[in-house]
C-alpha cells in the first residue's frame, strides 16, 4: 500500500510504499476513500504538545513511532476480514466509517465499547497507520459504522470532530434550550458542535474565535451570537453577549488565553469542558472553584457507542452539514500546511483514488 507519512517531525510528508496488511483474527481490511485532516494531526506532525511552564511533551514519550501515516477521520470500502471476525453486517464493498480510538481490546473499558479510555491506546493515525494511506486495518467489525446515505466526506469528520464535540456536549447537557452554551473555536470542531447542538434542539449558541471569517461561517451554520476574541476583555464581552455569566462553555481550542477567559465567564455552578490541544497551562484563583461551585472537566474524543448514536442523528437529517473542502490524498502535506496557516473554514477531507 502507499502512505503519505511523517518520516521526521516538522518535515514534509513523504510518499512511501508499505506492505498491504492481511487481516488476521477479527481484523477488517478497508480500502480508504476519504480521510479528514484534523488539527491534532499538526501536533503529531510537529512531534510535541505545549505544557506551558512544564515544557513540551514529546509524542515519542507517548509511544508514537515514525514513520507514521496520520489521519484518524477515515471512511473506507470493506475488502476482506480475518477468520475470527463476526461477519454479520459485513459485505465486501460496503462504505464504513472507521472508529479510530481503539485500545487493547481486552480490558474492561474496551469490552464496554469505551476504547478511548483504554490505558494502552492503539489509535489509528497515532500509534498505528491511519487514513493518509490507501488501506487501513480496523481491529474488529464493532469499530465500523455504515456510511449509509451520508456524504462520505462529511461522514469521515464524525470519527473525530463529530464524536469529540458530541461527547463534550453530552457532558454539559441537559440544559434549557435558551440557556446559552458557549463554544470557543469555530473550526471544524466548532462547526460540528453547532450542528450537534441544533440537532439536540438547543436554541442559544454563542461562538468565540479570533477569526472573523470563521465567526461568519459559524453564524451561517446556525450560531445565534458570535464574539471576536481580540483582547483582554473577551470574558466581559462573552458575558454581555450571553446576557450574564454562562452555565456551560466548551473550549475547543484550550490554550492559556482561552482557558482564562472561559473560566472568567462562568456563572456559579457553571461547567467548563476542555477539549482542544492547543497547549499552555491554566492559572486560576483556587478559592473561586469552591465559592462558585465550578466544574472544569477534560473530554477526550468519544467512544464507538457515541459514534453510532451521532451517525444515527445525522442519518435522520437533523444535523446540518459543515463546509467541506476536498483535496487529493497525495496532497496531504499541502492540506496540513493550509490548516497550520489558518486558511481552512470547516474541514479539509482528502479523497483517495478509490473514492
C-alpha angles and dihedrals in degrees: 000000000000123000136182099220144180104246096168126013114259093011126110117280115259128216107236137174118236131175110271103245121242113218116242131180109355096342124130122207117214133185106228118237102166136020126181121220110230130192090237087064086068091059091050090046091050090045101228151060124229110242095179113225089004091066125228131333108218117219088223087064088059091054099261109153127196141258091055133168102214125201126108102180097084138169118178145163118252112246106167143327141217125267094255096050119115097240095193106125093012121117129168108255097024116139112234137181107230116222101221104187095087127159139189092304092223110070126090092259094053092045088053091054090253096117092148088071095051113128091222103047122192098184118179112248091019111053097011135021115295141175103324088084141069095253139027137187119227110203094223140000089250087071091064125086120187116248091213113170095342122116101260092221090058093039091057091062091058091069091071119357091036100050092034092062093035090057093044093049090049087060093062097039142134099056131147109272093241096046104105118249113196122215117196108207130033101208125107091305094048095049092048088049090055089050091050093048092049090049088053090052097250111155107187114063122165117191126197125196142146092234121076090198090058091046089053088053089049090052090050089050091055110275110152095208137014134200124199109222100215107132150011093287095066093114090052091051092048089053092047092048093047094046093246141350111325135240099216136028125176110199107205092174102043103190130144094269097043092048090054099049092041091053092046092052095056122108125218108297091016126149130220115196113196116208112150128087100212089125144218126106140284121241113190135167100252098209089063092064095068097027091056095030091231128176124210112186134175120223121198116200110286143267132264092256089060091047091055091048093047093049090050089054090048091048089055090062095240096116120077116224120250121227111277127196114196122210130172116267091241088063093062091121092053090048092054091050092051089052092047091052091053093244097129124098109191113342139328111221119191117221122210127212088256091063 
